[in-house]
Amino acid sequence: MSANRHYRGTNEAARTVAIVADALAVILGLWILMYLLDANRGNDLVQIVHDASAWLAGWSHDLFTFDADWARVVAGYGLAAVVYLFIGHAIANRLHRY
């Protein structure tokens, strides 16, 4: 029974890590979409998504120096989303193996 409980616990931990990584990537992807569609930055939802995305992608924001603003947003925030997905799912797969 103890081994089954341990397996179930690590399985749940792996699932949780994957869900968090997916949620972070969705927030970043949502901001990219809102930016490209020129969402109203005065709207509370748009501001919340922008603030969360700016915090999540602080390390990759303006990493690229494309001339077009849209390309900088897509590359910077998109890179952060991909990194969160890659690292989150790698950790989840590692936890799932145990």
Disulfide bonds with the S-S distance in Angstrom:
none
